[in-house]
Amino acid sequence: MLAHNFIEMAVDLHLYENQREIWNIYKQAMENVKAELPNVAECISVYLELEQPLVLKELNNLIAFLSPHNLTTKEIAVEKVALPLIKLRFNKEVSTEKTLMIAEKALAITKPTYQAYLENAVVEVRKNILGN
């Protein structure tokens, strides 16, 4: 787990706490994606020259990790997202308490700026991807 993952997690937690309507849109989008995962897995498997069931399994794992329900409190986020990803990426067991402290720091760092960051991201996506 890298620093940016904690920052992203903190932004998600701020959205849940302060802008539930956006979090609900995220939750619905994740539900909608689940129905399309077999098609997405097929496309990716062709591109990567991997078996479709393997790609589908990994996509389902990703969706499970990033479930909006795992991003409702810092304690749940650390338990269900941060610690498993650290274990997966680095094969390390880390202290829950220290990881919670990092999550708390990420929340403090992002609190004053996360809304402006997201607004800027929307502008950049519209400009660079949608051409607006």
BALOBA-1460 file (C-alpha; in Angstrom, 3 decimals):
// residues 132
<rec num="1" residu="m" x="0.000" y="0.000" z="0.000"/>
<rec num="2" residu="l" x="1.464" y="3.277" z="-1.023"/>
<rec num="3" residu="a" x="0.834" y="6.747" z="0.322"/>
<rec num="4" residu="h" x="-1.557" y="7.584" z="-2.505"/>
<rec num="5" residu="n" x="-3.757" y="4.639" z="-1.507"/>
<rec num="6" residu="f" x="-4.192" y="6.127" z="1.957"/>
<rec num="7" residu="i" x="-5.031" y="9.501" z="0.416"/>
<rec num="8" residu="e" x="-7.605" y="7.914" z="-1.905"/>
<rec num="9" residu="m" x="-9.054" y="5.981" z="1.022"/>
<rec num="10" residu="a" x="-9.302" y="9.206" z="3.040"/>
<rec num="11" residu="v" x="-11.143" y="10.968" z="0.212"/>
<rec num="12" residu="d" x="-13.608" y="8.075" z="0.035"/>
<rec num="13" residu="l" x="-14.155" y="8.307" z="3.782"/>
<rec num="14" residu="h" x="-14.742" y="12.067" z="3.535"/>
<rec num="15" residu="l" x="-17.306" y="11.469" z="0.810"/>
<rec num="16" residu="y" x="-19.137" y="8.922" z="2.933"/>
<rec num="17" residu="e" x="-19.136" y="11.237" z="5.922"/>
<rec num="18" residu="n" x="-19.819" y="14.578" z="4.223"/>
<rec num="19" residu="q" x="-21.261" y="13.995" z="0.768"/>
<rec num="20" residu="r" x="-23.314" y="10.840" z="1.001"/>
<rec num="21" residu="e" x="-25.057" y="11.490" z="-2.323"/>
<rec num="22" residu="i" x="-21.717" y="11.142" z="-4.148"/>
<rec num="23" residu="w" x="-20.868" y="8.034" z="-2.131"/>
<rec num="24" residu="n" x="-24.279" y="6.588" z="-3.098"/>
<rec num="25" residu="i" x="-23.543" y="7.241" z="-6.777"/>
<rec num="26" residu="y" x="-20.204" y="5.451" z="-6.319"/>
<rec num="27" residu="k" x="-21.985" y="2.534" z="-4.635"/>
<rec num="28" residu="q" x="-24.522" y="2.288" z="-7.473"/>
<rec num="29" residu="a" x="-21.790" y="2.518" z="-10.106"/>
<rec num="30" residu="m" x="-19.916" y="-0.368" z="-8.473"/>
<rec num="31" residu="e" x="-23.120" y="-2.420" z="-8.482"/>
<rec num="32" residu="n" x="-23.654" y="-1.625" z="-12.165"/>
<rec num="33" residu="v" x="-20.082" y="-2.622" z="-12.997"/>
<rec num="34" residu="k" x="-20.563" y="-6.066" z="-11.480"/>
<rec num="35" residu="a" x="-23.061" y="-6.975" z="-14.205"/>
<rec num="36" residu="e" x="-20.531" y="-6.064" z="-16.897"/>
<rec num="37" residu="l" x="-17.498" y="-7.788" z="-15.368"/>
<rec num="38" residu="p" x="-17.690" y="-10.898" z="-17.589"/>
<rec num="39" residu="n" x="-17.603" y="-8.700" z="-20.705"/>
<rec num="40" residu="v" x="-14.797" y="-6.566" z="-19.300"/>
<rec num="41" residu="a" x="-12.862" y="-9.695" z="-18.327"/>
<rec num="42" residu="e" x="-13.249" y="-11.081" z="-21.827"/>
<rec num="43" residu="c" x="-11.873" y="-7.908" z="-23.398"/>
<rec num="44" residu="i" x="-8.955" y="-7.705" z="-20.971"/>
<rec num="45" residu="s" x="-8.182" y="-11.405" z="-21.302"/>
<rec num="46" residu="v" x="-7.842" y="-11.087" z="-25.069"/>
<rec num="47" residu="y" x="-5.592" y="-8.055" z="-24.719"/>
<rec num="48" residu="l" x="-3.405" y="-9.627" z="-22.018"/>
<rec num="49" residu="e" x="-3.544" y="-13.095" z="-23.547"/>
<rec num="50" residu="l" x="-4.795" y="-14.566" z="-20.270"/>
<rec num="51" residu="e" x="-7.654" y="-16.926" z="-19.537"/>
<rec num="52" residu="q" x="-10.959" y="-15.108" z="-19.052"/>
<rec num="53" residu="p" x="-11.841" y="-16.918" z="-15.774"/>
<rec num="54" residu="l" x="-8.558" y="-15.770" z="-14.211"/>
<rec num="55" residu="v" x="-9.146" y="-12.173" z="-15.265"/>
<rec num="56" residu="l" x="-12.745" y="-12.315" z="-14.029"/>
<rec num="57" residu="k" x="-11.592" y="-13.699" z="-10.671"/>
<rec num="58" residu="e" x="-9.077" y="-10.867" z="-10.269"/>
<rec num="59" residu="l" x="-11.631" y="-8.230" z="-11.264"/>
<rec num="60" residu="n" x="-14.051" y="-9.634" z="-8.696"/>
<rec num="61" residu="n" x="-11.282" y="-9.487" z="-6.083"/>
<rec num="62" residu="l" x="-10.633" y="-5.855" z="-6.970"/>
<rec num="63" residu="i" x="-14.322" y="-4.996" z="-6.700"/>
<rec num="64" residu="a" x="-14.508" y="-6.777" z="-3.329"/>
<rec num="65" residu="f" x="-11.516" y="-4.796" z="-2.009"/>
<rec num="66" residu="l" x="-12.883" y="-1.508" z="-3.268"/>
<rec num="67" residu="s" x="-16.481" y="-2.106" z="-2.218"/>
<rec num="68" residu="p" x="-18.005" y="1.140" z="-0.987"/>
<rec num="69" residu="h" x="-19.112" y="-0.753" z="2.112"/>
<rec num="70" residu="n" x="-15.422" y="-1.162" z="2.969"/>
<rec num="71" residu="l" x="-15.028" y="2.618" z="2.966"/>
<rec num="72" residu="t" x="-17.489" y="3.756" z="5.612"/>
<rec num="73" residu="t" x="-15.196" y="4.153" z="8.626"/>
<rec num="74" residu="k" x="-11.434" y="4.318" z="8.948"/>
<rec num="75" residu="e" x="-11.508" y="1.156" z="11.066"/>
<rec num="76" residu="i" x="-13.383" y="-0.828" z="8.415"/>
<rec num="77" residu="a" x="-11.249" y="0.659" z="5.633"/>
<rec num="78" residu="v" x="-8.046" y="-0.331" z="7.414"/>
<rec num="79" residu="e" x="-9.315" y="-3.829" z="8.198"/>
<rec num="80" residu="k" x="-10.928" y="-4.578" z="4.834"/>
<rec num="81" residu="v" x="-8.781" y="-2.571" z="2.411"/>
<rec num="82" residu="a" x="-5.455" y="-1.309" z="3.743"/>
<rec num="83" residu="l" x="-4.229" y="-4.319" z="5.689"/>
<rec num="84" residu="p" x="-5.206" y="-6.907" z="3.037"/>
<rec num="85" residu="l" x="-3.583" y="-4.828" z="0.276"/>
<rec num="86" residu="i" x="-0.384" y="-4.399" z="2.270"/>
<rec num="87" residu="k" x="-0.323" y="-8.149" z="2.875"/>
<rec num="88" residu="l" x="-1.003" y="-8.853" z="-0.789"/>
<rec num="89" residu="r" x="1.519" y="-6.378" z="-2.227"/>
<rec num="90" residu="f" x="4.341" y="-6.697" z="0.275"/>
<rec num="91" residu="n" x="3.630" y="-10.005" z="2.025"/>
<rec num="92" residu="k" x="3.896" y="-8.156" z="5.348"/>
<rec num="93" residu="e" x="1.806" y="-8.118" z="8.480"/>
<rec num="94" residu="v" x="1.596" y="-4.605" z="9.871"/>
<rec num="95" residu="s" x="0.167" y="-3.131" z="13.029"/>
<rec num="96" residu="t" x="-3.500" y="-2.253" z="12.865"/>
<rec num="97" residu="e" x="-2.923" y="0.575" z="15.331"/>
<rec num="98" residu="k" x="-0.107" y="2.128" z="13.275"/>
<rec num="99" residu="t" x="-2.131" y="1.720" z="10.100"/>
<rec num="100" residu="l" x="-5.062" y="3.486" z="11.778"/>
<rec num="101" residu="m" x="-2.707" y="6.332" z="12.705"/>
<rec num="102" residu="i" x="-1.654" y="6.657" z="9.060"/>
<rec num="103" residu="a" x="-5.308" y="6.644" z="7.991"/>
<rec num="104" residu="e" x="-6.077" y="9.355" z="10.551"/>
<rec num="105" residu="k" x="-3.188" y="11.454" z="9.226"/>
<rec num="106" residu="a" x="-4.460" y="10.974" z="5.646"/>
<rec num="107" residu="l" x="-7.917" y="12.131" z="6.759"/>
<rec num="108" residu="a" x="-6.427" y="15.236" z="8.358"/>
<rec num="109" residu="i" x="-4.277" y="16.016" z="5.319"/>
<rec num="110" residu="t" x="-7.138" y="15.661" z="2.842"/>
<rec num="111" residu="k" x="-9.932" y="17.311" z="4.827"/>
<rec num="112" residu="p" x="-9.263" y="20.904" z="3.746"/>
<rec num="113" residu="t" x="-8.589" y="20.101" z="0.080"/>
<rec num="114" residu="y" x="-10.443" y="16.969" z="-1.037"/>
<rec num="115" residu="q" x="-13.455" y="18.834" z="-2.430"/>
<rec num="116" residu="a" x="-11.312" y="21.145" z="-4.562"/>
<rec num="117" residu="y" x="-9.239" y="18.155" z="-5.686"/>
<rec num="118" residu="l" x="-12.368" y="16.304" z="-6.834"/>
<rec num="119" residu="e" x="-13.751" y="19.391" z="-8.557"/>
<rec num="120" residu="n" x="-10.455" y="19.799" z="-10.421"/>
<rec num="121" residu="a" x="-10.507" y="16.112" z="-11.377"/>
<rec num="122" residu="v" x="-13.965" y="16.579" z="-12.909"/>
<rec num="123" residu="v" x="-12.742" y="19.586" z="-14.906"/>
<rec num="124" residu="e" x="-9.699" y="17.668" z="-16.166"/>
<rec num="125" residu="v" x="-11.745" y="14.605" z="-17.141"/>
<rec num="126" residu="r" x="-14.200" y="16.768" z="-19.019"/>
<rec num="127" residu="k" x="-11.384" y="18.589" z="-20.784"/>
<rec num="128" residu="n" x="-9.045" y="15.709" z="-21.553"/>
<rec num="129" residu="i" x="-11.393" y="12.789" z="-22.031"/>
<rec num="130" residu="l" x="-14.740" y="14.272" z="-22.994"/>
<rec num="131" residu="g" x="-13.378" y="17.290" z="-24.832"/>
<rec num="132" residu="n" x="-15.587" y="19.744" z="-22.912"/>
